[in-house]
Amino acid sequence: MNAPHPSATARQSLYRDMSLLNLSPLWEVLHALVPLQPASPCVPAHWKYEQLRPYLQRAGEVITAEEAVRRVLILENPALRGQSAVTQSLYAGLQLILPGEVAPSHRHTQSALRFIVEGTGAYTAVDGERSTMHPGDFIITPSWTWHDHGNEVDEPVVWLDGLDIPMIRFFDAGFAENGTTRSQPVTRPEGASFARYGHNMAPVRGNAPFGATSPIFSYPYERSREALHQLERCAPIDASDGYKLRYINPLTGGTPMPTLQPFLQRLPAGFEGQGWRQTDGAVYSVVEGTGTAYIEGPQGPVRFDFEARDHFVVPSWQALRLQSTAGCVLFSFSDRPVQEALGIHKEERLA
Ligand code: 1HN
C-alpha cells in the first residue's frame, strides 16, 4: 500500500507549526546542502593596481597607520560584500605604511602572510626579529605571535595581506591582544631565522619554535625567483601551471602555515595554459610581467588582462586558464592545507 499523499497545504502547515520549535524539514533543502559539485557563491574579481593605488594614497591622507592600527583596503569578493572575505575561507587586503609610520604591536589567533607589492625597506617584526621588505618577498606572521610593522625609509611600502580570518570566524576560535609598546623590542639580529632554517639545514637541538608554522619569517623573492628560472632551464613545463612551486616549512616539507598554502609560478613568454579547476579558491598577486586569466564562472566566462601588482581571485571549482605572451610571475595562496587535512581537496585538468 502506498503512503498517504498529503496536500501541499498540510505540509506548509506542518512547517509553520514546527518552526515555533526551531525545526525545519531537511527534504526541502537537501539538494542545496549536498550539491552534486561545489557551487561557490563567490565570483571571480580583478583589482587593477593602477585603479586601486589612488585610493591607498587617499587612505594615507585621511588616517595614520597608528590610528588605523592597520591601514588596509580589504579586497572584498563582489558577491560577499560586507563580510571582509575574498572567498568563503580567505581574507585579502592591501596594506600601506608611509615613511616614519609604525603599525603597533598586537597578536591574534589568525595567521597572516604578507606578499610585498611596492616599495623597499619597511620592516615587519615578529617574535623580536625584524624582516626588511622587498618587492616579491613572502613573509609570515605565525598565529599568536606579537607583530608590528614600521617604515624608516623614505618611500611608501605596500603589501598584500592574506589571512585565515573567515576560517577562524567560522570556528568561533579567535583571540587577540594589543601590545603595551608601539614596537616590540628587537631581541635578535635580522636574518637569524633564515640563518638557522633557510639553507636546507636546521639546528641540531630544539623544537619547532612556532609549532605547525614555519620558523622562517621571510622567504626572499631573489631566492624564489631564481628557483623558478633554474627550473625553467632544467625541468619539463606543466601544461596548466607553467613552472610552479609551493613554499614550504623546511622542518616538515609541508605548508608553511597550517591554514594557508602560498605558491609562486612563472609562465614563460608565449605560454598558453590548459584549463584546470580545483576545490581551493585562490588569490593571485602579479609580481612581474603581463598575462591573461580566463575563468569559467557560473555567470559565464570572464577574462582578466593583468599586469604587475594586479590582484585577482579565482573561486573554488571554477576553471582557470592562464596565458602570457610576454611571460610573467604570479604569487598565489589558498586554503589547500585545510582541505588536504580534511581529505576533501580535489583538482581536475580540463581538455
Ligand atoms: C592584521 O593583524 C594585519 O598585522 C593585517 O598587518 C590585516 C586583517 C584582519 C585582522 C588582523 C597586520 C589584518 C590583521
Residues whose N, C-alpha, C, O or C-beta is under 5 A from the ligand:
A	BS01	1HN	R70 D161
